[in-house]
Amino acid sequence: MPAIDRTFFFNEVRGRPFGGSMEARHVAGCNAILDYWESEHSGGDTRHVAYLLGTTYHETAHRMEAINEYGTASYFNNRYGPGTAVGRSLGNTQPGDGNRFHGRGFVQLTGRANYTDWGNRLGLDLTGNPELALDVDVATKILVEGSMMGTFTGVSLPDYFSASKNDWYHARQVINRLDKAQHIADLGKQFWAAISYEGTGQLEQAPFRTVLRVGSSGEDVRFMQRYLGLVTDGSFGPMTDDVVRAFQSDQGLTADGVVGLRTWEKLLASQIEVRDMPSDDNPVADPTPAPTPVGDRPLLRFSSRGEHVREVQELLGVTVDGHFGPVTLEAVQAFQRDNGLQSDGIIGRNTWMALLNQ
């Protein structure tokens, strides 16, 4: 199985959900989970590991490191003590168990019963030394295997993500009923948008991507807009509809504006060469040798870079800098209008053909 493309992954999550920058602990936490996943669940459903990353981001207060639950000893004993309903449900039986077995790790393992269970599974004395749950390797195994097997609440990630299920919202029940369910679903989708395999990109996601149309909103729309070169506002409005229809027409699909399986397949396939769009601070040349046939030229859009963009700029008579910016976009749209093409600013097969034969 190809490896997860870590460069692409960190380029994407640096923006969402990390807000533009990542600390060393963020990178280390993500790598710990990805490393374990590739070692023990290689080829598994990437929605699972994405949801685990989103859960960790939330449960660790965005730190992505194994932490202690926030609170004092008196708070934990009052909340989880053996005399409380919550404490009894967690298997706490001795005075002080509330504090002794407060939440720890990536998933905030809580309660004597859970510590005893995972101590037995891992061959560790977690009841005698609960601080062991803060070890990154221990925390990672508990997070991943507990969620995959359903040891925390009786339900597992495969109960919500499978060939026939794609339930990001209710997957929260694997950890903690439906507390913050939509927020964590959105986080999981942000991480999923960053998981890509070297050589094949994100094609494996196509069957599980949500059907989108005008009126859709949220992370799924943001993901699509990102790959269509649009403003990623998460709202499927008229402009997004126009670009989707143009893309469908260019790809030989029914231009109905509905993003279903075939459109997702074409969209994700078209991005294998151009999805790694560098920032203005780190421009790189197009690594793909310039092909001769029109059909081999990649799809280009606003923010694309490289030798193919230079070729377009030369054909349009604009400044040749290899950066598909506002001036190039305006020139492309004008050319498309003048040649009876959809003026969407996306250079697909039809626009390439017109440019090369003008």
C-alpha positions as CSV (number, residue, x, y, z in Angstrom):
1,M,0.0,0.0,0.0
2,P,1.4,3.4,-0.9
3,A,2.3,5.7,2.0
4,I,0.3,8.7,3.1
5,D,1.8,11.8,1.5
6,R,3.0,13.6,4.6
7,T,4.1,16.7,2.7
8,F,0.6,17.2,1.3
9,F,-0.9,16.3,4.6
10,F,0.9,19.0,6.6
11,N,0.5,21.6,3.9
12,E,-3.3,21.1,4.2
13,V,-3.8,20.8,8.0
14,R,-1.5,23.7,8.6
15,G,-4.3,25.9,7.3
16,R,-7.3,23.9,8.6
17,P,-7.7,23.1,11.4
18,F,-4.4,24.6,12.8
19,G,-5.1,28.1,11.6
20,G,-1.9,28.8,9.6
21,S,0.9,27.5,11.8
22,M,1.9,24.3,13.6
23,E,4.2,23.7,16.6
24,A,6.5,20.8,17.0
25,R,4.1,19.0,19.3
26,H,1.3,19.2,16.7
27,V,3.5,17.6,14.1
28,A,4.8,14.9,16.5
29,G,1.2,14.0,17.6
30,C,-0.1,13.8,14.0
31,N,2.9,11.7,13.0
32,A,2.5,9.3,16.0
33,I,-1.1,8.6,14.9
34,L,-0.3,8.3,11.2
35,D,2.8,6.1,11.9
36,Y,0.8,3.7,14.0
37,W,-2.1,3.6,11.5
38,E,0.2,2.8,8.6
39,S,2.0,0.1,10.7
40,E,-1.1,-1.6,12.0
41,H,-4.0,-0.6,9.7
42,S,-2.3,0.0,6.3
43,G,-4.9,0.1,3.5
44,G,-7.7,0.7,6.0
45,D,-10.5,3.2,5.6
46,T,-8.9,6.7,5.7
47,R,-12.1,8.1,7.3
48,H,-11.2,6.1,10.4
49,V,-7.8,7.7,10.9
50,A,-9.1,11.1,9.9
51,Y,-11.8,10.9,12.6
52,L,-9.2,9.8,15.1
53,L,-7.1,12.8,14.3
54,G,-10.1,15.1,14.7
55,T,-11.0,13.5,18.0
56,T,-7.4,13.9,19.2
57,Y,-7.4,17.6,18.2
58,H,-10.5,18.1,20.2
59,E,-9.8,16.0,23.2
60,T,-6.3,17.4,23.7
61,A,-7.4,21.1,23.4
62,H,-5.7,21.4,20.0
63,R,-2.3,20.3,21.5
64,M,-2.1,16.9,19.7
65,E,-0.2,15.5,22.7
66,A,-1.2,13.1,25.5
67,I,-2.4,15.3,28.3
68,N,-4.1,15.1,31.7
69,E,-7.7,16.2,31.8
70,Y,-8.0,19.7,33.2
71,G,-9.2,19.9,36.8
72,T,-8.2,19.6,40.4
73,A,-8.3,16.5,42.6
74,S,-11.5,17.7,44.4
75,Y,-13.1,18.4,41.0
76,F,-12.4,14.9,39.8
77,N,-13.5,13.2,43.0
78,N,-16.7,15.1,43.1
79,R,-17.4,14.3,39.4
80,Y,-16.1,10.7,39.1
81,G,-16.1,9.5,42.7
82,P,-17.6,6.0,43.5
83,G,-20.6,7.7,45.1
84,T,-21.6,9.4,41.9
85,A,-23.6,7.9,39.0
86,V,-20.9,8.8,36.6
87,G,-18.2,7.2,38.8
88,R,-20.1,4.0,39.2
89,S,-20.6,3.8,35.4
90,L,-16.8,4.1,35.1
91,G,-16.1,1.3,37.5
92,N,-14.7,3.5,40.3
93,T,-15.0,1.7,43.6
94,Q,-12.4,3.2,45.9
95,P,-12.1,6.6,47.6
96,G,-9.9,8.7,45.4
97,D,-10.7,6.8,42.2
98,G,-12.2,9.9,40.7
99,N,-8.9,11.7,40.7
100,R,-6.7,8.7,40.3
101,F,-8.4,7.6,37.1
102,H,-9.2,11.0,35.6
103,G,-8.9,11.5,31.9
104,R,-5.5,11.0,30.3
105,G,-3.9,10.5,26.9
106,F,-5.2,11.3,23.4
107,V,-8.7,10.1,24.1
108,Q,-9.0,11.0,27.8
109,L,-9.2,7.5,29.1
110,T,-11.3,7.7,32.3
111,G,-12.3,5.4,35.1
112,R,-11.0,2.3,36.9
113,A,-12.8,0.0,34.5
114,N,-11.1,1.5,31.4
115,Y,-7.7,1.6,33.0
116,T,-8.0,-2.0,34.2
117,D,-9.2,-3.1,30.8
118,W,-6.4,-1.4,28.9
119,G,-3.8,-2.4,31.4
120,N,-4.8,-6.0,30.7
121,R,-4.8,-5.5,26.9
122,L,-1.4,-3.9,26.9
123,G,0.3,-5.9,29.6
124,L,0.8,-2.8,31.7
125,D,-0.1,-1.9,35.3
126,L,-2.3,1.1,34.4
127,T,-4.3,0.8,37.6
128,G,-1.2,0.9,39.8
129,N,0.5,3.6,37.6
130,P,-2.2,5.4,35.6
131,E,0.4,8.0,34.4
132,L,1.5,5.4,31.9
133,A,-1.5,6.4,29.8
134,L,0.4,9.7,29.0
135,D,3.1,7.8,27.2
136,V,2.7,8.7,23.5
137,D,2.9,5.0,22.3
138,V,0.4,3.9,24.9
139,A,-1.9,6.8,24.2
140,T,-1.8,6.1,20.5
141,K,-2.6,2.4,20.9
142,I,-5.5,3.1,23.2
143,L,-6.9,5.8,20.9
144,V,-6.7,3.8,17.7
145,E,-7.5,0.3,18.9
146,G,-10.1,1.3,21.5
147,S,-12.0,3.2,18.7
148,M,-11.7,0.4,16.2
149,M,-12.8,-2.3,18.6
150,G,-15.4,-0.2,20.5
151,T,-14.0,-0.7,24.0
152,F,-15.0,2.7,25.3
153,T,-18.8,2.8,24.7
154,G,-19.6,-0.5,22.9
155,V,-19.7,1.0,19.4
156,S,-16.7,1.3,17.0
157,L,-15.6,3.4,14.1
158,P,-16.5,0.6,11.6
159,D,-20.1,0.9,12.9
160,Y,-20.2,4.4,11.3
161,F,-17.8,4.3,8.4
162,S,-18.1,1.3,6.0
163,A,-18.9,0.6,2.4
164,S,-22.5,1.5,3.1
165,K,-22.1,4.1,6.0
166,N,-20.6,7.5,6.1
167,D,-21.9,8.9,9.4
168,W,-19.4,11.6,10.7
169,Y,-21.9,13.0,13.2
170,H,-22.9,9.9,15.1
171,A,-19.4,8.5,15.1
172,R,-18.9,10.7,18.2
173,Q,-20.7,7.9,20.1
174,V,-17.6,5.8,19.9
175,I,-16.0,8.2,22.5
176,N,-18.6,10.3,24.3
177,R,-22.3,10.1,23.2
178,L,-22.9,13.1,21.0
179,D,-21.0,15.7,22.9
180,K,-19.6,18.3,20.4
181,A,-20.6,15.8,17.6
182,Q,-20.8,18.3,14.7
183,H,-17.7,20.1,15.7
184,I,-15.7,16.9,15.8
185,A,-17.3,15.7,12.5
186,D,-16.0,18.9,10.8
187,L,-12.6,18.4,12.3
188,G,-12.5,14.9,11.0
189,K,-13.4,16.0,7.5
190,Q,-10.7,18.6,7.6
191,F,-8.1,15.9,8.4
192,W,-9.7,13.6,5.7
193,A,-9.2,16.3,3.1
194,A,-5.5,16.2,3.9
195,I,-5.0,12.4,3.6
196,S,-3.7,11.5,0.2
197,Y,-1.6,8.6,-1.1
198,E,1.7,9.1,-2.9
199,G,1.0,8.4,-6.6
200,T,-2.8,7.9,-6.4
201,G,-3.8,11.1,-4.6
202,Q,-7.3,10.9,-3.1
203,L,-9.1,8.7,-5.6
204,E,-10.0,6.2,-2.9
205,Q,-12.2,8.8,-1.3
206,A,-14.6,9.2,-4.3
207,P,-17.1,6.5,-3.3
208,F,-17.5,8.0,0.1
209,R,-17.7,11.7,-0.8
210,T,-21.1,13.3,-0.1
211,V,-23.3,14.1,-3.1
212,L,-23.4,17.9,-3.4
213,R,-25.6,20.4,-5.2
214,V,-26.8,24.0,-5.0
215,G,-27.7,24.7,-1.4
216,S,-25.2,22.2,0.1
217,S,-22.8,23.7,2.7
218,G,-20.0,22.8,5.0
219,E,-16.6,21.0,4.9
220,D,-17.5,18.8,1.9
221,V,-18.2,21.9,-0.2
222,R,-15.0,23.5,1.1
223,F,-13.1,20.5,-0.1
224,M,-14.6,20.6,-3.5
225,Q,-14.1,24.3,-3.9
226,R,-10.5,24.0,-2.9
227,Y,-9.9,21.6,-5.9
228,L,-11.9,23.8,-8.3
229,G,-9.8,26.9,-7.5
230,L,-12.8,28.7,-5.9
231,V,-13.1,30.7,-2.7
232,T,-13.6,28.1,0.0
233,D,-16.5,29.6,1.8
234,G,-18.3,26.2,2.2
235,S,-21.4,27.5,0.4
236,F,-22.6,25.8,-2.9
237,G,-24.0,28.9,-4.6
238,P,-24.4,30.1,-8.2
239,M,-20.7,30.7,-8.8
240,T,-19.8,27.2,-7.6
241,D,-22.6,25.8,-9.6
242,D,-21.3,27.4,-12.8
243,V,-17.8,26.1,-12.3
244,V,-19.0,22.6,-11.4
245,R,-21.1,22.5,-14.6
246,A,-18.2,23.8,-16.7
247,F,-15.9,21.1,-15.2
248,Q,-18.5,18.4,-15.9
249,S,-18.9,19.5,-19.5
250,D,-15.1,19.6,-20.0
251,Q,-14.8,16.1,-18.6
252,G,-17.6,14.7,-20.8
253,L,-20.1,14.3,-18.0
254,T,-23.7,15.5,-17.8
255,A,-23.5,19.1,-16.8
256,D,-26.2,19.0,-14.2
257,G,-24.3,20.7,-11.3
258,V,-24.7,17.6,-9.1
259,V,-21.4,16.4,-7.7
260,G,-21.9,12.6,-7.4
261,L,-19.6,9.7,-7.8
262,R,-18.6,10.2,-11.4
263,T,-17.9,13.9,-10.9
264,W,-15.9,13.1,-7.7
265,E,-13.9,10.5,-9.6
266,K,-13.1,12.9,-12.4
267,L,-12.3,15.8,-10.0
268,L,-10.0,13.7,-7.8
269,A,-8.3,12.1,-10.8
270,S,-7.7,15.5,-12.4
271,Q,-5.9,16.7,-9.2
272,I,-3.2,14.1,-9.0
273,E,-0.8,16.3,-10.9
274,V,-2.0,19.8,-9.8
275,R,-3.3,19.4,-6.3
276,D,0.0,20.3,-4.6
277,M,-0.3,24.0,-5.2
278,P,2.7,25.7,-3.6
279,S,2.4,29.0,-1.7
280,D,3.8,32.3,-3.0
281,D,6.7,31.9,-0.5
282,N,7.7,28.5,-1.8
283,P,7.2,28.3,-5.6
284,V,8.2,25.2,-7.4
285,A,8.3,24.2,-11.0
286,D,5.8,21.7,-12.4
287,P,7.5,18.3,-11.9
288,T,5.7,16.7,-14.8
289,P,7.5,16.8,-18.1
290,A,5.7,18.9,-20.6
291,P,3.8,16.5,-22.9
292,T,2.8,17.1,-26.5
293,P,-0.7,15.7,-26.8
294,V,-3.5,18.1,-25.7
295,G,-5.1,15.3,-23.6
296,D,-2.0,14.9,-21.5
297,R,-1.8,18.5,-20.4
298,P,-3.1,19.0,-16.9
299,L,-6.2,20.9,-15.7
300,L,-5.1,24.4,-14.7
301,R,-6.9,27.0,-12.7
302,F,-6.4,30.0,-10.4
303,S,-3.3,29.4,-8.2
304,S,-1.7,26.7,-10.4
305,R,2.0,27.0,-11.1
306,G,4.7,25.6,-13.3
307,E,5.7,25.2,-16.9
308,H,2.2,24.5,-18.2
309,V,1.1,27.9,-16.8
310,R,4.0,29.5,-18.6
311,E,2.9,27.9,-21.8
312,V,-0.6,29.3,-21.4
313,Q,0.8,32.7,-20.6
314,E,2.9,32.7,-23.7
315,L,-0.1,31.7,-25.8
316,L,-2.2,34.5,-24.3
317,G,0.5,37.1,-24.5
318,V,0.6,38.0,-20.8
319,T,3.5,38.2,-18.4
320,V,5.2,34.8,-18.2
321,D,5.9,34.0,-14.6
322,G,4.5,30.5,-14.2
323,H,1.9,31.8,-11.7
324,F,-1.8,31.5,-12.5
325,G,-2.8,34.8,-10.8
326,P,-5.5,37.5,-11.4
327,V,-4.0,38.8,-14.7
328,T,-3.8,35.3,-16.2
329,L,-7.3,34.5,-14.9
330,E,-8.7,37.6,-16.6
331,A,-6.9,36.8,-19.9
332,V,-8.1,33.1,-19.8
333,Q,-11.7,34.2,-19.2
334,A,-11.6,36.7,-22.0
335,F,-10.1,34.1,-24.4
336,Q,-12.9,31.7,-23.4
337,R,-15.6,34.3,-24.1
338,D,-14.1,35.2,-27.5
339,N,-14.0,31.6,-28.5
340,G,-17.5,30.6,-27.4
341,L,-16.3,28.6,-24.4
342,Q,-17.6,28.5,-20.8
343,S,-15.9,31.6,-19.2
344,D,-15.0,29.9,-16.0
345,G,-11.2,30.5,-15.9
346,I,-10.5,26.7,-15.8
347,I,-8.2,25.4,-18.6
348,G,-9.4,22.0,-19.4
349,R,-9.4,20.0,-22.6
350,N,-11.6,22.3,-24.7
351,T,-9.7,25.4,-23.7
352,W,-6.3,23.8,-24.3
353,M,-7.5,22.8,-27.7
354,A,-8.6,26.3,-28.6
355,L,-5.4,27.8,-27.2
356,L,-3.1,25.4,-29.2
357,N,-5.0,25.8,-32.5
358,Q,-5.7,29.6,-32.5
